[in-house]
Amino acid sequence: MENANVSQTFIEKQVNMLQSNPGCATAKYNLGVMLMEQGRLDEAKILFEEAIADGTRMFEAYVNLGYIYFKQGNLEKVEECNRRAVQIEPRYARGYANLGFAYLQMERTDEAIEVLHKAIELNPRIVQAWCNLANAYLQKGELDRAIETNQKLLEMAPDFSLGHNNLAYAYYLKGDMVRAAGHLKRALELGFEAHPDFLKEMEPYLKK
């Protein structure tokens, strides 16, 4: 309840600021962030668009717009927004990571690999970038690289359930059922809901 009151107070402060200064891009951005966190995506989208309409180099607004477009299923706009973000701030690792995810969803695998490597170079601790890079290699059929990348991911985040599931699937495709079963068991222990078809395929090995 206290957090809700703090959020409402912050929103009211930004609204008051906009009433006295309607062109304040920072207030529009801050208000957009709060509304986005409350799930009010359409309202947040308008505010982010207004915040950057005058050419303001507010790269975080572009990234947040990209998130909203992702929730709306518009991957082309996700790409556009995050591409603009890294043009403004070339060392913004999250922008490259988001680009990689968008490219992966669009099956533009080589482009995904390139920008995900860039994200990891800038910030080696972005777990999701490692995960998506492994999936990109898997998408490309490079199983050894997918396995190696997932292993590096799990060295950094040993309890990342999706990483264990993806490594299990890579080992499954390699025909290494022992390692596949081991990582799938760990993913399940961590609460991951594996695909029913994969579970069915692996059931005999999970019992061993």
Number of C-alpha atoms within 10 A of each C-alpha: 6 7 8 10 10 11 17 13 12 15 19 13 14 21 17 13 16 17 11 10 11 12 14 15 22 18 21 24 25 20 23 29 22 18 19 19 11 12 12 14 22 13 13 25 24 14 23 25 17 19 24 18 11 10 8 13 16 18 21 21 28 26 25 23 26 28 22 21 19 17 12 13 11 14 20 14 18 26 24 16 25 29 21 17 26 20 14 16 15 14 16 19 23 22 29 27 28 27 30 30 28 26 23 21 14 13 14 16 21 16 15 28 24 14 22 32 19 21 25 20 13 16 16 15 14 18 19 19 29 26 23 25 29 30 28 27 22 21 16 16 13 14 20 15 18 25 22 13 21 26 18 16 25 19 11 15 13 13 14 19 23 21 29 26 26 23 32 28 24 26 21 19 14 13 11 13 18 15 17 24 25 16 21 28 21 18 23 15 12 14 11 17 13 16 9 9 9 14 15 12 11 19 12 11 16 16 8 7
